[in-house]
Amino acid sequence: MSTASQQIDSYLRGAAMLRQAVADMTREQALARPVPGRWSTLEVVCHLADFEPVYADRMKRVIALEQPTLLGADENRFAATLAYHDRDLDEELDIVDRTRSQMARILRTLPTEAFARVGVHSERGPRTLEQLLETVTNHIQHHVKFIHEKRKALGLK
């Protein structure tokens, strides 16, 4: 089992992992949907940038409040209505970087027992701060594999 410090380090590495996954892609490549039925790379990055503040808010609420309600969100509604193909890739990556940097700074101030604090997700039930951190840490890793799939379909390294 990893320590909180190791988990926070892994959380921070996610932003660099995402930047590396999209490195050297042109706007046209980022907008392409080379895998039928899947989001474009830009849509994936926008999804991640939209949900980083959501996850950060959930963690902040668990840190600051007693068993707060954590609202669920529909990623497909976000993608359908938030102009993903009109957004700027670098700006979206910066949102991920800045959100993770700020949140990591907060998390590093906490005593170990704070990671057992609980919030109640409106769809998934009780979630500890440790579980929320693990979920958001894995979120980028989960989606980067789809970016690699797109890169391969586009003939990119």
FENGI-V898725 format. One record per residue. RES is the residue in one small letter. OMEGA is omega as a letter, one per 40 degrees, with the letter a starting at -180 (none if undefined). Layout:
((RES/OMEGA) (RES/OMEGA))
This chain:
((m/a) (s/i) (t/i) (a/a) (s/i) (q/i) (q/i) (i/i) (d/i) (s/i) (y/a) (l/i) (r/a) (g/a) (a/i) (a/i) (m/i) (l/i) (r/a) (q/a) (a/a) (v/a) (a/i) (d/i) (m/i) (t/i) (r/a) (e/i) (q/i) (a/i) (l/a) (a/i) (r/a) (p/i) (v/a) (p/i) (g/a) (r/i) (w/i) (s/i) (t/i) (l/i) (e/i) (v/a) (v/i) (c/i) (h/a) (l/i) (a/i) (d/a) (f/i) (e/i) (p/i) (v/i) (y/i) (a/i) (d/i) (r/a) (m/i) (k/i) (r/i) (v/i) (i/a) (a/a) (l/i) (e/i) (q/a) (p/i) (t/i) (l/a) (l/i) (g/i) (a/a) (d/a) (e/i) (n/i) (r/i) (f/a) (a/a) (a/a) (t/a) (l/i) (a/a) (y/a) (h/i) (d/a) (r/a) (d/a) (l/a) (d/i) (e/i) (e/i) (l/i) (d/i) (i/i) (v/i) (d/a) (r/a) (t/a) (r/i) (s/i) (q/a) (m/i) (a/i) (r/i) (i/a) (l/a) (r/i) (t/a) (l/i) (p/a) (t/a) (e/i) (a/a) (f/i) (a/i) (r/a) (v/i) (g/a) (v/i) (h/a) (s/i) (e/a) (r/i) (g/a) (p/i) (r/i) (t/i) (l/i) (e/i) (q/i) (l/i) (l/i) (e/i) (t/a) (v/i) (t/a) (n/a) (h/i) (i/i) (q/i) (h/a) (h/i) (v/i) (k/i) (f/i) (i/i) (h/i) (e/i) (k/i) (r/a) (k/a) (a/i) (l/a) (g/i) (l/i) (k/none))
